Amino acid sequence: MGLRASLAPPEAPRPAWRWHDPRWMSLPVSAFTRGDRRMEAENYLTSGFGVRVAIEARKAGLTCLGEVARVWQPSRLKGIQVSREFGTPFLAATQLFDLRPVPRKWLSIDRTHESADRFVTRGSILVTCSGNVGRATLARQVHEGVLVSHDLLRIEASAPEWWGWIYAYLRAAQVREMLKTVQYGHIIKHLETTHLNVLPIPKLRDDLLADFGAKALQITRLRDQAEERVTVAENHFEGCIGRVDAKDLGEGGFSVKASSIFEGRRRIDASVHNPAVTKVRRHLKRNGQGVTRLGDLGFDCWLPTRFKRVPAEDGAELMDSSDLFEINPDGGRVIADGDFGDPHRGRVEPGWLLVARSGQAYGLNGSITVATAAHQGKVISDDIIRVAPRTSAAIPVGYLFVALSHPTLGRPLVKSIIYGSSIPHLEVTDLQDLPVVRLAVADETRIADLADQASASWAEADLLEQGIAREASDLIDRFIAGQKAFLAED
């Protein structure tokens, strides 16, 4: 039998799938016909699904979160943005985790639907339900009186003694993985109140509940204490220098001498010359006891060379820029260790200043924090400028921190030297040329002491929170293994 001629060459045999081996597993139908009836395969392939199955297999000593707490969420926020003078400050979900949250929006309280539900009280348990879901935090005193995003689930313990254990449980690594098994959404992941209501949680003995409650309470106390001490230090600094009214940002245009453009670093961008910054510089020079260039005060300023972040199971924990300015960040990212083009191998020592040198000027860029014990042994991003005091340093680190980070007398100076359009940057040489106002030795010492005490409180709170998360994780492992000594009697 003859074959008809083809207009195209015969199709080549299809090669075997060569990109990767697909992950798969078999499940009983009951696994996805109960509860939320989740059909996304990825949710059943995570480690959190296995942990949840193992926990739920232990029937005794177990309950669900909805039985011991009320989980709720405000309706979607619809508000009208107004100027600072007439509005109520608003914080987005991620800003609740900032070391020192700064509102960027103010809303009309009269035009905000169900505004009473948007406020939180000190100690409230809040969980992110959009984007990076499942992050838990405790509301602090600084969050009171501020409108808070609806993208945070509110959790209220039915009995006060359960409060600390619920928070520690939500901070455990296994629980975070379990929450990822019920998130939904293709681009932006989401959690619902029903997901947390059915979350299994062991019932602990009363003494363990009391211990977790005391530690959670200490965490909020330490962070409130740190915020209060920094505020007192800033107020003392402002009291010595005097308040300055520098609202003219030059948006209507301004003129400067040609010599100021072509001398030194030859900065032609307007930010470094704007009238508000010029007024602050003159105010510091006029009211302080002299102004000294940062590079002449006995501090070393440098950046590591840019380094690759190669994932590794056995390596060093990496802290990105954002991690340094959050309370107890997630962490957990491990990269291959090396020298990272830095004499300190990317590590920092307690008492150094850490300055973010990239990002948007209204956000992280130019933010300053003090390295603490919580940062030791970890690799710090190459987007962080290190400022380390020499033995001959003329001023304490704590005073330099307040002088550069004060909301009206310090931070505007740092922000003015940021340059770039798409991704603004801060240069080490510009930071070294920054003027630092001097005060009487007694005033500088008092300000430095308050700042050091605040840093110590923040570090202690972070280490304590990491500790209760590890304790909760250990109890979960013991519960799965069938141990019952720590459980409450039914």
Secondary structure, DSSP 8 states (H G I E B T S, - for coil): ------SS----------S---------GGGGSSTT----GGGGSSHHHHHHHHHHH--TTEEEHHHHEEEE--------EE-TTTSEEEE-TGGGGBSS----EEE-GGGSTTGGGG---TT-EEEE-BSSTT-EEE--GGGTTSEE-TTEEEEEESSGGGHHHHHHHHHSHHHHHHHHTT-B-SSS-B--HHHHHT-EEE-B-HHHHHHHHHHHHHHHHHHHHHHHHHHHHHHHHHHHH--------STT-----HHHHHSTT---SGGGG-HHHHHHHHHHHHHSS-EEEGGGSSEEEE--------EEEEEEEEE-HHHHTBSS-----EE----TTSTTTT---TT-EEEE-BS-TTTTTT-EEE--GGGTTSEE-TTEEEEEE-TT-SS-HHHHHHHHH-TTTTHHHHHHT-B-SSS-B--HHHHHT-EEE---HHHHHHHHHHHHHHHHHHHHHHHHHHHHHHHHHHHHHHHHTT--TTB---
